[in-house]
Amino acid sequence: MFKKEIKGAPRMSLRTPNANVVLYGVFETTVSKDALGKIVLFLSDKHKLLNCHIETDKENKVWYVIDKKLLPEVNTSKSKNINEIVINELKHKFDFEKGPLIRFTLLNQTTLIINCHHAICDGMSLIYLFKDIMKILSGKNIKIEEQKMPVFLEPENLPQRVGNPISRFFIGLINKKWSKEPIIFSDQLYQEIHTKFWKEYKPQIISFKFSKEETANIVSQCKQNNVSVNTGLVTAFLYAEKQLFGQKDYSSKVIVTDNLRTHLKNQPGESMGFFVSNVKPNLEYNEKKTFWENAQIFHKKIKRLFEKDLFKSQLIGLFTPKFLDVMMLTFFRQREDKLAKKLIKKAGMYKLNSTFAIANLGLIEIADNLEKLKIKTLFGPMYLSNAMEKYIGILTINNELHFSICFNENNVNQESIHKMEKLILQTFDNSPK
């Protein structure tokens, strides 16, 4: 049995009501519940957080506890509405003390849905896990080099010190103040927060894919214009926003995510865990410039930000977990703290602060390598936030771009998202080659 205290972003997201990450794939043959259960058990040596539950001690310290005897839930369903299942998975309230914090659903034996709490995973985690499951189902041998303990994203594992002397000094003062304060974030409080959030939030998901020809056209044009596919898509979404929705006070504010795995001192490889970072560029689409001129400007801005601020979002790891609990309790109006309220307001968490967050998981090589099991589609990551208008999960499989757009219908309607989909394709078709 292994124990590790939860700190930083995973601690902050632990009792957030919208902290689940979902991915689903559709394959061409059937898979049994029994076969899936055996594979998940086998993979727990590599993905140790599959067997994780949460333990809270008398001082309100919260711990990951990994117990090999703890097996993830594997469910089956015959529903015909995949969106309804995914939305219910995003709403699902995990039992932290009982665990695990991940569960699998087989829909009609041809669709695998993975739902995992953000405290133990990111989008790439689910891709690595999905790939391993598919390979074993196809009869491939997977070599698992068992680690004595999982790797975590924490300040000690970063290649450089986060923050500056001033920020670290003030965080130190905050931590000193809260070191002796009794903070209780009970399950009852969490239940109240969870119930209220999902009563007000109206989740919707629209998933679609571009054909091989459409995808090849986008990739080719991005290459010709010396921008990444990710930047090309960011530009296309911003152009569509400008044409369809007009100006909002957050129209030019986006969030772009990145995978920190290869940047860490002790690297986790392709095992599960929370290893995501992000930057928040301000990208104003200039209609006086061509689409590709905008894209090249955006590409340089995003690249510079990642070079400069790749680890900036990890400053949260310096705060004492007690204060992170105070932040969340204050945010969800279960406690009143002036400093926490000030920091929340500064971070823009009380209102929509970005037009979209984009999580592009890149090219996923699964189908071409499998002989007995072909993947038709793969969508994800799917995630919901009350601070961003839309969360856009992107990946490429079978040489086709797949998109999952999650949003609150109180802020955006489905018709607008469908219009964006069409306009983005038209943009690449009509832009100068």
C-alpha positions in Angstrom: 0.0 0.0 0.0 1.3 3.4 -1.0 0.4 6.9 0.4 1.1 10.3 -0.9 -0.3 13.7 0.2 -2.3 15.5 -2.4 -1.2 19.1 -3.1 -1.4 21.7 -5.8 -3.9 21.6 -8.7 -5.0 18.0 -7.9 -5.9 19.1 -4.4 -7.8 22.1 -5.6 -9.8 20.1 -8.1 -10.5 17.2 -5.8 -13.8 18.5 -4.4 -14.7 20.6 -7.5 -18.1 19.3 -8.8 -17.0 19.5 -12.4 -13.6 17.7 -12.2 -14.3 14.6 -14.3 -12.5 13.9 -17.6 -14.1 11.6 -20.1 -13.0 9.9 -23.3 -14.7 7.4 -25.5 -13.8 5.2 -28.5 -15.9 3.1 -30.8 -14.4 -0.1 -32.3 -15.5 -2.5 -35.1 -15.9 -5.6 -33.0 -17.4 -6.5 -29.7 -15.6 -6.6 -26.3 -16.8 -8.4 -23.2 -17.0 -6.9 -19.7 -15.0 -9.9 -18.4 -12.1 -9.3 -20.9 -12.0 -5.5 -20.1 -12.0 -6.2 -16.3 -9.0 -8.5 -16.6 -7.1 -6.0 -18.8 -7.7 -3.2 -16.3 -6.4 -5.4 -13.5 -3.3 -6.3 -15.5 -2.6 -2.6 -16.3 -2.7 -1.5 -12.7 1.0 -2.3 -12.4 1.7 0.4 -15.0 -1.1 2.8 -14.2 -1.0 2.7 -10.4 -3.6 5.3 -9.8 -6.2 2.9 -11.2 -6.2 1.4 -7.7 -6.4 4.7 -5.8 -8.8 6.0 -3.2 -8.6 9.2 -1.0 -8.0 9.3 2.7 -8.4 12.4 4.9 -6.7 12.5 8.3 -7.6 14.4 11.5 -5.6 17.4 10.4 -7.5 17.5 7.1 -4.5 16.4 5.2 -5.6 14.4 2.1 -3.8 11.4 0.8 -3.7 9.3 -2.3 -3.8 5.7 -1.1 -3.0 3.0 -3.7 -4.3 -0.4 -2.9 -3.9 -3.3 -5.4 -7.0 -4.9 -3.9 -9.1 -2.0 -5.0 -10.5 -2.6 -8.5 -12.0 0.0 -10.8 -15.7 -0.3 -11.7 -16.6 -1.8 -15.1 -20.2 -1.2 -16.2 -22.2 -2.1 -19.2 -25.0 -0.2 -20.9 -27.3 -0.7 -23.9 -28.3 2.9 -24.3 -28.4 4.4 -27.8 -27.6 8.0 -26.6 -23.8 8.3 -26.2 -24.1 12.0 -25.4 -26.5 11.4 -22.5 -24.1 8.8 -21.0 -21.1 11.1 -21.3 -22.9 14.0 -19.7 -24.0 11.7 -16.8 -20.3 10.6 -16.5 -19.2 14.2 -16.3 -21.8 14.7 -13.5 -20.8 11.5 -11.7 -19.8 12.0 -8.1 -16.9 9.7 -7.2 -16.8 8.2 -3.7 -13.4 9.4 -2.7 -13.0 7.4 0.5 -14.1 4.2 -1.2 -12.5 4.8 -4.6 -11.3 4.2 -7.2 -11.5 7.6 -8.9 -12.0 6.0 -12.4 -14.6 3.9 -14.0 -15.2 2.2 -17.3 -18.4 1.6 -19.3 -19.0 -0.7 -22.2 -21.8 0.5 -24.4 -23.4 -2.2 -26.5 -20.0 -4.0 -26.3 -18.6 -1.8 -29.1 -18.0 1.6 -27.3 -15.6 2.1 -24.4 -16.2 5.1 -22.2 -13.5 6.0 -19.6 -14.4 8.5 -16.8 -11.6 9.7 -14.5 -11.3 12.3 -11.8 -8.9 15.1 -12.8 -7.1 14.7 -9.5 -5.5 11.5 -10.8 -5.4 12.1 -14.6 -5.2 14.5 -17.5 -6.4 14.0 -21.1 -3.2 12.2 -22.2 -3.5 9.8 -19.3 -6.8 8.5 -20.8 -5.2 8.2 -24.3 -2.3 6.1 -22.9 -4.7 4.0 -21.0 -7.0 3.5 -24.0 -4.1 2.6 -26.2 -2.9 0.0 -23.8 -6.4 -1.5 -23.5 -6.8 -1.7 -27.2 -3.4 -3.3 -27.8 -4.1 -6.1 -25.3 -7.5 -6.7 -26.7 -5.9 -7.0 -30.2 -3.5 -9.6 -28.9 -0.4 -7.4 -28.6 2.1 -8.0 -25.8 2.7 -5.0 -23.6 5.9 -4.8 -21.6 5.2 -3.3 -18.2 8.2 -2.0 -16.2 6.7 -1.8 -12.7 7.5 1.4 -10.8 7.9 1.2 -7.1 5.8 4.3 -6.8 4.0 6.7 -9.2 5.4 10.0 -10.3 3.7 13.2 -9.4 3.7 16.8 -10.7 5.1 18.8 -7.7 7.5 21.7 -7.3 10.4 19.3 -6.4 10.0 17.5 -9.7 10.1 20.6 -11.9 13.4 21.5 -13.7 13.2 25.0 -12.5 12.0 27.0 -9.5 8.5 28.4 -10.0 7.6 32.0 -9.2 9.8 34.9 -8.3 11.2 35.9 -4.9 8.3 38.3 -4.3 5.5 35.8 -5.1 7.2 33.0 -3.1 7.5 35.4 -0.1 3.8 36.3 -0.1 2.8 32.7 -0.6 5.0 31.9 2.4 3.2 34.4 4.5 -0.2 33.0 3.4 1.0 29.5 4.2 2.2 30.6 7.6 -1.1 32.2 8.4 -3.1 29.1 7.6 -0.7 26.5 9.0 -2.5 26.4 12.3 -6.0 27.2 11.2 -8.5 24.4 11.4 -10.1 23.8 8.0 -12.8 21.3 7.4 -14.0 20.5 3.9 -16.5 17.8 4.7 -18.3 15.4 2.4 -21.5 17.0 3.3 -20.2 20.4 2.1 -18.9 18.8 -1.1 -22.3 17.1 -1.7 -24.1 20.5 -1.3 -21.6 22.1 -3.8 -22.0 19.2 -6.2 -25.8 19.3 -6.1 -26.1 23.1 -6.5 -23.6 23.2 -9.4 -25.3 20.6 -11.5 -28.7 22.1 -10.8 -27.6 25.4 -12.4 -25.2 24.1 -15.1 -26.8 22.9 -18.4 -24.1 20.7 -20.0 -24.0 20.0 -23.7 -21.5 18.2 -25.9 -21.1 18.2 -29.7 -18.7 15.8 -31.3 -17.7 15.7 -34.9 -14.8 14.7 -37.2 -13.3 15.9 -40.4 -12.6 13.4 -43.2 -9.2 12.2 -44.2 -9.2 14.7 -47.2 -10.3 17.6 -45.0 -7.8 16.8 -42.4 -5.0 16.4 -44.9 -5.9 19.8 -46.4 -5.7 21.5 -42.9 -2.3 19.8 -42.1 -0.9 20.7 -45.5 -1.9 24.4 -45.3 -0.5 24.7 -41.7 2.8 23.2 -42.9 3.0 25.5 -45.9 2.4 28.5 -43.7 4.9 27.5 -41.0 2.4 27.1 -38.1 1.4 24.1 -36.1 -1.9 22.4 -36.7 -2.9 23.4 -33.2 -2.3 27.1 -34.0 -4.1 26.8 -37.2 -7.2 25.4 -35.4 -6.9 28.1 -32.7 -7.0 30.7 -35.4 -9.9 29.1 -37.2 -12.0 29.0 -34.0 -11.1 32.6 -33.2 -12.1 33.6 -36.8 -15.4 31.7 -36.4 -16.0 33.4 -33.0 -15.5 36.8 -34.7 -17.9 36.1 -37.5 -20.6 34.4 -35.5 -20.7 35.9 -32.1 -19.4 39.4 -32.2 -17.2 41.0 -29.5 -17.3 39.9 -25.9 -15.0 41.1 -23.1 -13.3 37.7 -23.2 -13.4 37.0 -27.0 -9.7 37.2 -27.5 -8.8 35.2 -24.4 -8.0 31.5 -24.9 -6.4 28.7 -22.9 -3.9 26.4 -24.6 -2.8 23.2 -22.8 0.4 21.3 -22.9 1.8 18.0 -21.6 4.6 18.4 -19.0 5.6 14.7 -18.9 8.9 15.1 -20.8 9.9 18.2 -19.0 10.0 16.7 -15.5 13.1 15.6 -13.6 11.5 12.2 -12.8 9.5 11.4 -15.9 6.3 9.3 -15.7 6.4 8.1 -19.3 3.0 7.0 -20.4 1.6 6.2 -17.0 -1.5 7.9 -15.6 -1.3 11.1 -13.6 -1.9 14.8 -13.6 0.8 16.4 -15.8 -1.0 19.2 -17.6 0.0 22.8 -17.9 -1.4 25.8 -19.8 -0.8 29.3 -21.0 -3.4 32.0 -21.5 -2.6 34.1 -24.6 -4.6 37.2 -25.5 -5.2 36.6 -29.3 -7.2 39.3 -31.0 -8.1 38.3 -34.6 -7.3 41.2 -36.9 -9.7 41.2 -39.9 -7.4 43.6 -41.8 -4.9 40.8 -42.0 -5.2 37.5 -43.8 -6.1 34.3 -42.0 -2.5 33.0 -42.2 -1.0 36.3 -41.2 -3.1 36.1 -38.0 -2.1 32.4 -37.6 1.6 33.3 -37.8 1.2 36.0 -35.2 -0.6 33.7 -32.9 1.9 30.9 -33.4 4.8 33.2 -32.3 2.8 34.4 -29.3 1.8 31.0 -28.1 5.4 29.7 -28.7 6.9 32.6 -26.7 4.4 32.0 -23.8 5.2 28.3 -23.5 9.0 29.1 -23.5 8.5 31.8 -20.9 5.5 30.5 -18.8 5.4 26.7 -19.2 5.6 26.2 -15.5 3.7 29.3 -14.4 0.5 27.5 -13.7 2.4 25.2 -11.3 2.8 28.1 -8.8 -0.4 26.7 -7.2 1.8 23.8 -5.9 3.5 26.2 -3.5 0.3 27.0 -1.6 -0.5 25.0 1.5 -3.4 22.6 0.8 -5.4 24.2 3.6 -5.4 27.5 1.7 -6.5 25.8 -1.5 -9.4 24.3 0.4 -10.3 27.8 1.7 -10.1 29.1 -1.9 -12.6 26.5 -3.1 -14.9 26.9 -0.1 -14.9 30.7 -0.7 -15.4 30.2 -4.5 -18.5 28.0 -3.9 -19.8 30.4 -1.2 -19.4 28.0 1.7 -17.0 30.3 3.5 -16.0 34.0 3.5 -12.3 34.9 3.3 -11.2 38.3 2.0 -7.8 37.2 0.7 -9.1 34.1 -1.0 -11.9 36.2 -2.6 -9.4 38.7 -3.8 -7.2 36.1 -5.5 -10.3 34.4 -7.0 -11.4 37.7 -8.5 -7.9 38.4 -9.8 -7.9 35.1 -11.5 -11.2 35.9 -13.1 -12.9 32.8 -11.7 -16.1 34.4 -10.8 -17.1 34.9 -14.4 -16.4 33.6 -17.9 -12.7 34.4 -18.5 -12.0 32.8 -21.9 -13.8 32.1 -25.1 -12.4 28.6 -25.2 -9.8 26.2 -23.9 -8.2 23.9 -26.4 -6.6 20.6 -25.6 -5.1 19.0 -28.7 -3.8 15.5 -27.9 -2.2 15.3 -31.3 -1.8 12.3 -33.6 -3.0 9.0 -31.9 -1.5 6.0 -33.5 -3.7 3.0 -32.6 -5.7 1.7 -35.5 -2.8 1.2 -38.0 -0.9 -1.0 -35.5 -3.8 -3.3 -34.5 -4.7 -6.3 -36.5 -7.7 -7.8 -34.6 -9.3 -4.6 -33.4 -9.9 -1.4 -35.4 -10.9 1.9 -33.9 -13.7 3.7 -35.8 -13.7 6.9 -33.7 -12.1 8.3 -30.6 -13.4 11.5 -28.9 -12.0 13.4 -26.0 -10.9 14.7 -23.7 -14.3 16.0 -22.5 -14.4 18.4 -19.6 -16.7 21.1 -18.3 -15.8 24.4 -16.7 -17.8 27.4 -15.5 -14.9 29.8 -16.3 -14.4 29.0 -20.0 -17.2 29.3 -22.5 -16.2 26.2 -24.4 -13.8 23.3 -23.8 -12.5 21.9 -27.1 -10.9 18.5 -27.0 -9.0 17.5 -30.2 -7.2 14.4 -31.4 -6.3 12.8 -34.7 -6.9 9.1 -35.3 -7.1 7.2 -38.6 -5.9 10.5 -40.2 -9.1 12.2 -39.2 -9.4 15.2 -36.9 -11.9 14.5 -34.1 -13.4 17.3 -32.0 -15.4 17.3 -28.8 -16.9 20.7 -27.8 -18.3 20.9 -24.2 -20.2 23.9 -23.1 -22.9 25.3 -20.9 -26.2 25.8 -22.8 -26.9 28.8 -20.6 -24.0 30.6 -22.4 -23.9 29.0 -25.9 -26.5 27.2 -28.0 -26.0 24.0 -30.0 -26.9 25.8 -33.3 -23.9 28.2 -32.8 -21.5 25.3 -32.4 -22.7 23.6 -35.6 -22.3 26.9 -37.4 -18.7 27.0 -36.1 -18.0 23.5 -37.4 -19.1 24.5 -40.9 -17.3 27.8 -40.9 -14.0 26.3 -39.8 -14.0 23.9 -42.7 -15.0 26.7 -45.1 -12.2 28.8 -43.7 -9.5 26.2 -44.7 -11.2 25.5 -48.0 -11.3 29.2 -48.9 -8.0 30.5 -47.4 -5.2 31.0 -50.0 -3.2 27.9 -50.6 
